[in-house]
Amino acid sequence: MAPFLNQLSQEDVTVGIYNTEELVLNIPGETFKLPVKVGDPLQEGDIISKAIFENKAQSMNVPKEVFGVPVAANAIPLRDENRNVIGGVGLGTSIEKNQLLADVSRDLTDMFENMSASIEEITSSIDELSGNLNQTTEAFEEMGNKVSKIESFSEQVTSISEKSHILGLNASIEAARAGEYGKGFAVVSKEVQNMGSQTKQFAADIQRTTNELSEKIASLQHMVKNVNEQSTEQAKAMDDMSETVQHVYHEAQKLQEMASNHIHQGKGD
């Protein structure tokens, strides 16, 4: 049976059968073999010796440095019909694939932990940007309200300047009627007209400037709105990515746990 064990098993195994003194049969694995030959005596303290002399099953993991591949070693005592120990059987199973799987899944787990942390940082930055954009939008709205008030003041100034101009014209007419006695009043009426004209021009300049400012504010508000919408979309995309990463992370953890359990099973844990 022992010579066919490698063919029957899906694992890469080596088999050693001992009597109470020496090795009587050794079947090497496909990728590794023990540094022993038939007739070699039992070695004190090794897994076969313990199984024989302690009369109970033994198991341990052997590091890669010993046989070139990591091995899960198991040994049981052999007994005759009277339950007397007459030898032992040792089975060494390569756990290189399981170890590699555990290492890869652990690396994947670490990688996804780092990715998850990076996504959280990016999401936090996007949230902060969104908050700043909302504050900027509020500031632009307040600025727009201030500009509207300035426009209202400008309209009032324009109205006053028109009234001043009319008042100056009326005063000029009255001064002309007064003749020589109205010369002094004519000078005053002229100044009132000039002041009205200048005030009207000043109000027009204010109106033109506030109109340009309103257009700029509206343009900036539109830009901020677009950026805010984009940041919202990016935040949603990052949330979706985070869910995907978390899913793959948990799957990698399951894979690591399965590989680790398989390795520990070789130790009899």
Secondary structure, DSSP 8 states (H G I E B T S, - for coil): -GGGHHHH-SS-EEEEEEESSBEEEEE--SS---S--TT-B--TTSHHHHHHHHTS-EEEEE-HHHHSS-EEEEEEEEE-TTS-EEEEEEEEEE-HHHHHHHHHHHHHHHHHHHHHHHHHHHHHHHHHHHHHHHHHHHHHHHHHHHHHHHHHHHHHHHHHHHHHHHHHHHHHHHHHHHGGGGHHHHHHHHHHHHHHHHHHHHHHHHHHHHHHHHHHHHHHHHHHHHHHHHHHHHHHHHHHHHHHHHHHHHHHHHHHHHHHHHHHHTTT-
